């Protein structure tokens, strides 16, 4: 079993604060001495629809918004022969 959480928060003068958080999880099951395996991957558990990035240099302030896929899960079955 594996899970990841990543979070970023930014604040700029004159702009609303930016907060990005993503939660992913994966589970893999493989019996001993078996040629079968089953894996479940779940991405964007929080169902975040928009990713916002922010960049600030000496003379440029850039804010970018990117649409994202919502909640997504994949069930994978593998057989080795």
C-alpha positions in Angstrom: 0.0 0.0 0.0 1.3 3.4 -0.9 -0.1 6.9 -0.7 1.2 10.4 -1.5 0.1 13.8 -0.5 1.6 17.0 -2.0 0.6 20.5 -1.0 1.7 24.0 -2.0 0.5 27.4 -0.9 1.4 30.8 -2.3 0.5 34.4 -1.3 1.1 37.5 -3.4 0.3 41.1 -2.7 -2.9 42.1 -4.4 -3.9 38.6 -5.4 -5.9 35.9 -3.7 -3.9 33.1 -2.0 -3.2 30.0 -4.0 -3.4 26.5 -2.5 -2.8 23.3 -4.4 -3.3 19.9 -2.7 -3.3 16.4 -4.3 -3.9 13.0 -2.7 -3.1 9.8 -4.5 -3.2 6.2 -3.3 -2.3 2.8 -4.7 -2.7 -0.8 -3.5 -1.1 -3.9 -5.0 -1.9 -7.5 -4.1 0.3 -10.4 -5.3 -0.1 -13.8 -3.6 3.1 -15.7 -2.9 4.2 -18.1 -5.6 1.5 -16.8 -7.9 1.6 -15.5 -11.5 -1.3 -13.2 -10.8 -1.3 -9.7 -9.4 -4.0 -7.1 -8.8 -3.4 -3.4 -8.5 -5.7 -0.4 -7.7 -4.5 3.2 -8.4 -6.5 6.2 -7.3 -5.5 9.7 -8.4 -6.8 13.1 -7.3 -8.9 11.7 -4.4 -9.9 15.3 -3.4 -11.3 15.8 -6.9 -9.4 19.1 -7.5 -10.5 20.5 -10.9 -8.0 23.4 -11.3 -4.3 23.7 -10.7 -2.9 27.2 -10.2 0.8 28.2 -10.4 2.4 31.4 -9.5 5.8 32.9 -10.6 7.4 36.1 -9.5 10.6 37.6 -11.0 12.1 41.1 -10.7 9.7 42.7 -13.2 7.1 40.0 -13.9 4.3 38.5 -11.9 2.7 35.5 -13.6 -0.3 33.4 -12.5 -1.4 30.4 -14.5 -4.6 28.3 -14.2 -4.7 24.8 -15.7 -7.9 22.5 -15.8 -7.3 19.0 -14.4 -9.0 15.7 -14.6 -11.2 14.9 -11.7 -11.1 11.8 -9.5 -9.7 8.8 -11.4 -9.2 5.2 -10.5 -7.6 2.3 -12.5 -7.9 -1.4 -11.6 -5.2 -3.5 -13.2 -5.0 -7.3 -13.3 -1.7 -8.9 -14.5 -0.9 -12.5 -15.4 2.7 -13.6 -16.1 3.2 -16.7 -18.2 
